[in-house]
């Protein structure tokens, strides 16, 4: 066997080993994601709040209870189905906005950093330290973990905790995580199905700069050499969202919310990397609209219950006091792209109908299958 053949075999062998290791890592990440034993006390996993059947968000609750049921978070659980596509955190000079980052306020720079957060959050999984998390993973997943990261991984708690986050990120970035880009709209972009007349009208309004203009922040067309549209530009905006007066977070122990019902969520301004927080008050990351029909309620605090409520809010925030209500943060509100869109009721319904085509796992009706 010549040198070229030997090198080729070595490359193939290494590639196969790497693929096998990655598959094992994904499987481990999946086990960790659904393991309710990793909270303190046991009873809550990542999937408790990020439910696969709800676009990896929580449906029908504005915020979810932590593993200690008297504790609640302050924000609505966002969908994380497409989180792995989040761009690197940076400032866009042209749009004058921050881009990327994880969580509603972008405070985590990577998917791995985000994965660590809920483990240690006292109003979520409530572990006291990384050591406690690592100890549980070693107890329940030690053999599998050591095969991937080595038997000496437990010697360094920080390194082991990083590896736990690495496995979770591998799962969330894999095809095993969710049937991504599998909505009716994706089939439409591939020319496999036509939208209904109402859905098509909704798409036109969604993209029309003089009407809905939704695509300004939720791009709906695929860019060259890019994945299908993600329906977010990953920027930050203050939409003038009102407070949610029944937010359970207002009633949690003062150790977690000393302000009680007077609590104000300042969003991006709370991100420790922000140097001019006053200019970022009330801004939250633009969420993806993929799977939006199955992730109600909406906004960072769950203030709006239905998709129609959301479009009505965008449409009449500045002209209908009942719809607009009092904004939680009055500074930095976006008044250029929403607030008085002059959409008719029929146009609002059409935009909602279009957004309902963005749910993954779409299956063609039987008549479409027969007509292929």
C-alpha positions in Angstrom: 0.0 0.0 0.0 1.5 3.4 -1.0 1.7 6.4 1.2 -1.3 8.2 -0.4 -3.5 5.1 0.3 -2.3 5.0 3.9 -3.1 8.6 4.5 -6.5 8.2 2.9 -7.3 5.3 5.2 -6.1 7.3 8.2 -8.3 10.3 7.3 -11.4 8.1 6.8 -10.7 6.3 10.1 -10.4 9.6 11.9 -13.5 11.0 10.3 -15.5 7.9 11.2 -14.2 8.1 14.8 -15.1 11.8 15.1 -18.6 11.1 13.7 -19.1 8.3 16.2 -17.9 10.5 19.1 -20.3 13.3 17.9 -23.2 10.9 17.7 -22.5 9.7 21.3 -22.2 13.3 22.5 -25.6 14.1 20.9 -27.2 11.1 22.6 -25.7 12.1 25.9 -26.9 15.7 25.5 -30.4 14.3 24.8 -30.3 12.3 28.0 -29.2 15.3 30.0 -31.8 17.5 28.4 -34.7 15.3 29.5 -33.3 14.2 32.9 -35.4 15.5 35.8 -32.9 14.3 38.4 -30.5 17.1 37.6 -32.4 19.8 39.5 -32.4 20.4 43.2 -34.6 18.8 44.4 -35.2 16.4 41.5 -38.2 17.1 39.4 -37.2 19.5 36.6 -35.3 19.1 33.4 -34.5 21.4 30.5 -37.5 19.9 28.7 -39.9 20.8 31.6 -39.9 24.4 30.3 -38.6 23.8 26.8 -41.2 21.3 25.7 -40.7 19.6 22.3 -44.4 19.6 21.4 -44.5 23.4 21.9 -41.5 24.4 19.7 -39.2 23.9 22.7 -41.0 26.7 24.6 -43.7 26.6 27.3 -47.3 26.9 26.1 -50.2 28.6 27.8 -48.1 30.1 30.7 -46.6 33.5 30.8 -43.8 32.2 33.0 -43.1 28.8 34.5 -42.6 27.6 38.0 -39.1 26.5 39.1 -38.5 23.1 40.6 -39.3 24.8 44.0 -42.9 25.6 43.1 -43.1 28.8 45.1 -40.5 30.3 42.8 -41.1 31.7 39.3 -39.0 33.3 36.7 -39.6 36.8 35.4 -39.7 36.0 31.7 -41.7 33.9 29.2 -39.9 30.8 28.1 -38.6 31.4 24.6 -38.5 28.7 21.9 -35.0 27.3 21.5 -35.6 25.1 18.4 -33.5 27.5 16.3 -31.1 28.8 19.0 -28.1 27.1 17.5 -28.3 29.5 14.5 -27.8 32.5 16.7 -25.0 34.7 15.3 -22.0 35.9 17.3 -22.8 38.8 19.6 -21.8 42.1 18.0 -23.0 45.7 17.4 -24.4 46.6 14.1 -23.4 50.2 13.4 -25.8 50.5 10.4 -28.9 49.6 12.4 -27.5 50.8 15.7 -28.5 47.7 17.6 -26.8 44.8 19.3 -27.1 41.4 17.4 -27.0 37.8 18.7 -26.5 36.5 22.2 -28.7 34.1 24.1 -31.6 34.6 26.5 -34.0 37.5 26.0 -31.2 40.0 27.0 -28.3 38.3 25.2 -26.3 37.9 28.4 -24.9 34.5 27.3 -22.4 34.6 24.4 -22.7 30.9 23.4 -25.1 28.0 23.4 -22.9 26.3 26.0 -23.0 29.3 28.3 -26.8 29.4 27.9 -27.1 25.7 28.8 -25.4 26.3 32.1 -27.7 29.0 33.3 -30.9 27.1 34.2 -28.9 24.6 36.3 -27.8 27.3 38.7 -30.7 29.7 38.6 -32.5 29.6 42.0 -35.9 30.1 40.3 -35.3 27.3 37.8 -33.4 24.1 38.5 -31.9 25.6 41.7 -28.6 23.8 42.0 -26.3 25.5 44.5 -23.1 25.1 42.4 -21.5 23.5 39.4 -20.1 20.8 41.8 -23.7 19.7 42.6 -24.6 19.4 38.9 -21.4 17.6 38.1 -22.0 15.1 41.0 -25.4 14.2 39.7 -24.3 13.8 36.1 -21.5 11.5 37.3 -23.9 9.5 39.4 -26.5 9.0 36.6 -24.5 9.3 33.4 -20.9 8.6 34.5 -20.0 5.7 32.2 -21.4 7.3 29.1 -19.8 10.6 30.0 -16.4 9.1 30.5 -16.4 7.4 27.2 -16.7 10.7 25.5 -14.7 13.1 27.7 -12.3 10.7 29.4 -12.2 9.0 32.8 -10.2 11.9 34.3 -12.9 14.5 33.4 -14.1 14.5 37.1 -10.8 15.8 38.4 -11.7 19.3 37.3 -15.2 20.4 38.2 -15.0 23.5 35.9 -13.9 21.3 33.0 -16.7 18.7 33.7 -19.4 21.4 33.9 -18.1 22.8 30.5 -18.4 19.3 29.1 -22.0 19.0 30.3 -22.8 22.2 28.5 -20.9 21.0 25.5 -23.1 17.8 25.3 -26.3 19.8 25.6 -25.2 22.2 22.9 -24.3 19.3 20.6 -27.8 17.9 21.0 -29.5 21.3 20.5 -27.4 21.8 17.3 -28.2 18.4 15.9 -30.9 17.1 13.5 -32.0 14.8 16.4 -33.2 17.9 18.4 -36.2 18.9 16.2 -37.6 18.6 12.7 -36.4 22.0 11.7 -37.3 23.8 8.4 -40.2 21.4 8.0 -43.1 23.8 7.9 -45.7 24.4 5.2 -43.9 27.6 4.4 -40.7 25.6 3.8 -42.6 23.3 1.5 -43.9 26.4 -0.3 -40.4 27.8 -0.7 -39.3 24.5 -2.3 -42.3 24.7 -4.7 -44.0 21.6 -3.2 -47.2 23.3 -2.1 -49.1 26.5 -2.7 -50.3 28.7 0.1 -54.0 29.3 0.4 -55.3 32.6 -0.8 -55.5 33.9 2.7 -52.0 32.7 3.6 -50.6 34.2 0.4 -52.2 37.5 1.2 -50.8 37.4 4.7 -47.3 36.8 3.3 -47.6 39.8 1.0 -48.7 42.0 3.9 -46.0 40.5 6.1 -43.3 41.6 3.6 -44.9 44.9 2.4 -42.9 47.8 3.8 -45.9 50.0 3.5 -48.3 47.6 5.4 -47.2 45.0 7.9 -43.5 45.4 7.4 -43.0 42.4 9.7 -40.1 41.2 7.6 -38.0 44.2 8.6 -37.2 42.3 11.8 -38.4 38.8 10.9 -36.8 38.2 7.5 -38.9 35.7 5.4 -36.8 35.1 2.3 -33.7 32.9 2.0 -30.4 34.6 1.5 -27.8 33.1 -0.9 -25.6 30.5 0.7 -27.6 30.7 3.9 -30.1 28.4 5.7 -33.8 28.9 5.1 -35.2 32.1 6.6 -35.0 32.1 10.4 -37.7 34.8 10.9 -35.5 36.9 13.2 -32.7 39.3 12.6 -31.5 38.6 16.2 -31.6 42.3 17.0 -33.1 44.0 20.1 -36.1 46.3 20.3 -38.5 47.9 22.8 -42.0 47.4 21.4 -43.7 49.2 24.2 -45.0 45.9 25.7 -47.2 46.5 28.7 -46.7 44.8 32.1 -48.3 41.5 32.8 -50.1 42.4 36.1 -50.7 38.7 37.1 -47.1 37.7 36.6 -46.3 35.2 39.3 -42.8 36.6 39.7 -44.3 39.7 41.4 -45.3 37.4 44.4 -42.1 35.4 44.9 -39.9 35.8 48.0 -38.2 39.2 48.3 -34.8 37.4 48.0 -35.6 37.0 44.3 -37.7 40.0 43.7 -37.3 42.8 46.3 -39.5 45.2 44.2 -42.6 43.0 44.2 -45.4 44.2 41.8 -43.3 47.4 41.2 -40.6 45.3 39.4 -39.6 46.6 36.0 -37.8 44.4 33.5 -35.3 46.6 31.7 -34.2 43.9 29.3 -31.0 44.5 27.4 -30.0 47.2 29.8 -29.4 44.5 32.4 -26.8 42.7 30.2 -23.5 43.3 32.0 -21.6 43.9 28.7 -23.7 46.9 27.9 -21.8 50.1 28.5 -24.8 52.5 27.9 -27.7 50.8 29.6 -30.0 53.8 29.5 -30.1 53.6 25.7 -31.0 49.9 25.9 -33.8 50.0 28.5 -36.8 47.9 27.6 -35.2 46.2 24.6 -35.5 42.5 24.1 -34.1 40.1 21.5 -36.4 39.7 18.4 -37.6 36.1 18.6 -37.9 33.7 15.7 -41.5 33.4 14.4 -40.9 29.8 13.5 -43.4 27.6 15.5 -44.9 30.8 16.8 -48.5 29.4 16.5 -47.7 26.8 19.2 -45.7 29.0 21.7 -48.4 31.3 23.1 -48.5 33.5 25.1 -46.2 36.1 23.5 -43.7 38.8 24.3 -40.9 38.6 26.9 -43.5 38.6 29.8 -46.4 36.7 28.1 -48.5 39.9 28.0 -50.3 39.0 24.8 -52.3 35.8 24.6 -53.0 35.1 20.9 -51.3 35.8 17.6 -54.1 38.1 16.7 -53.5 40.0 19.9 -49.9 40.5 18.8 -50.7 41.8 15.3 -53.5 44.0 16.8 -50.9 45.4 19.2 -48.4 46.1 16.4 -51.2 47.6 14.3 -52.9 49.9 16.9 -50.6 50.4 19.8 -50.4 54.1 19.3 -54.0 54.8 18.3 -56.0 52.5 20.6 -55.2 53.0 24.3 -56.9 49.7 25.3 -54.6 47.8 23.0 -51.5 49.8 23.6 -52.0 50.0 27.4 -49.1 51.5 29.5 -45.6 50.3 28.4 -43.5 48.7 31.0 -40.5 50.8 29.9 -41.4 54.1 28.2 -37.9 54.9 27.0 -36.5 53.7 23.6 -39.8 52.5 22.2 -39.8 51.7 18.5 -42.3 54.2 17.0 -41.0 53.9 13.4 -41.9 50.4 12.5 -45.1 49.7 14.5 -47.9 51.3 16.4 -50.1 52.6 13.6 -50.0 50.2 10.6 -53.5 51.0 9.4 -54.2 47.3 8.8 -57.9 46.3 8.4 -59.3 43.5 10.5 -59.2 41.3 7.4 -55.5 42.0 6.9 -54.7 41.2 10.5 -56.4 37.8 10.1 -54.4 37.2 6.9 -51.1 37.9 8.6 -52.0 35.5 11.4 -52.9 32.9 8.8 -49.5 33.2 7.2 -47.7 32.9 10.6 -49.6 29.7 11.2 -47.8 28.2 8.2 -44.5 28.4 10.1 -45.1 25.4 12.4 -42.6 22.6 11.8 -43.7 19.0 11.2 -46.2 20.0 8.5 -47.7 17.0 6.7 -49.5 17.5 3.3 -53.2 16.6 3.4 -54.1 13.3 1.8 -55.4 14.9 -1.4 -52.0 16.6 -2.0 -50.2 13.3 -1.5 -52.5 11.6 -4.1 -51.9 14.4 -6.6 -48.2 14.1 -6.7 
